[in-house]
Amino acid sequence: KDSAFCPHDPEDNCACRKPALGMWKFLSKRNGLKSETTAMVGDKAEDAAFGRNANFPAVVLVLTGKGKGTAEKMHLPVPAADEEYILVPEALQPGGEKLPHAVAHDLSGAASFILKVV
């Protein structure tokens, strides 16, 4: 399948830079993707907002990369050492529309959550 990226700076306010849905619209149309069977995994607040804007059923923040700092800034719960992921109950409350559904230690934990949801 395809990949896409946004070449613009944040100040450009383009339609393709996350959390805007330009790349999703392009890739979903070109590849026949459906939001109800797609998940988003990322390490930034913009990734979570993008997944929620696209109405994906599984949006996961991973603690790798920039994820630990993002989780702290967003005041998100962090899974214990023996947990693959932890749910973010506030994501389903009013005002939680930009929060991930779960926080995972890594891609393996994110995959465990996604397989239960999608």
Buried (B, 14 or more C-beta within 10 A) or exposed (E): EEEEEBEEEEEEEEEBBBBBBBBBEBBBEEEEBEBEEBBBBBBBBBBBBBBBBBEBBBBBBBBBEBBBEBBEEBEBEBBEEEEBBBBBEBBEEEEBEBBBBBBBBBEEBBBBBBEEEE
